[in-house]
Amino acid sequence: MGGVEIGDENEATLGRVLSRPRYEVIPTKGTEDWARDLPKEAKVTVTCSPAKGVEATLSLAERLAKQGFRVVPHISARLVADEAHLEEIVRRLDSLGVREIFVIGGDARKPVGPFSGALDLLSAMAQLGHGFEDVGIGGYPERHPIIDDDTLCRALRNKQPFATYIVSQMCFDPQTIVDWVADIRRRGIRLPTIVGVPGVVDKKRLFVISRKIGVGDSARFLKKHTGLVGSLLVNVLRFGSYSPDGLVKELAPYVGDQDYNITGFHVYTFNQIERTEEWRHQILNGEGALGSTPALRRKRRDGA
């Protein structure tokens, strides 16, 4: 696959994507401090970690769903106790009208039940006959510190029949992301891919969230993902904050391209919704990284 030139069609697609954002949030105390800033048009995904457990994910998903948001709970396979627990989770989400779920293996050192990874849970869900219309799985654009690329790709192929899309792990290098997408396409993985990008993060809030996640959980995350966390911290410490302007600008030409099948962005907000929303509106109003592009200038002029 060759490079893709930026054009009006790509820009229009990007505008549509950002008009209905996909924001990842973390279950912590003080939800009311940031949930009020969530736009009603957002799809809100809720993380699941060993420190907080499945219940924290489900509880926050319930609160947000009752406020009218389209919620996407993350369910960690290693935190599901047994098939009865899985059935309870599915029933609970069904009662809320939740039609999308994101399945991960999870960072727990030992599974609490029989599900050691995402594939195990996906298989059990299929046998159960769940009613979810969309099921997401994770992908790794950057080299995993423990698992080699061939094994990761084989795992994606095995999970592909049970899923409807992939969300890539946060990555700061657009070329790495594009090369990874091209590689999985060559290997026969055709699922639509949503690219994970960090939102706007400032130093103070990043450290507050890190403490709220839990020391043990943060340590495991850092051990597995030192590169991406290090990149984020370098930007935050150097400039006081991080903005995804440059990353989004570089990836914009590939969104909607039929060969790459990148369908949008999954924004890791670190619960900094207000600042990320300001950034999103700047982009949509033609004031951010893509502010000088013709399509967005026309959108602003026409009042779209």
PyMOL commands that set and color helices and strands:
alter all, ss='L'
color gray80, all
select helices_A, chain A and resi 8-19+32-35+53-66+77-79+83-95+118-128+149-162+174-186+203-213+215-224+226-239+245-254+273-284+294-302
alter helices_A, ss='H'
color red, helices_A
select strands_A, chain A and resi 22-25+43-46+70-76+100-104+134-139+165-168+193-198+201-202+241-242+262-268
alter strands_A, ss='S'
color yellow, strands_A
deselect
rebuild
show_as cartoon
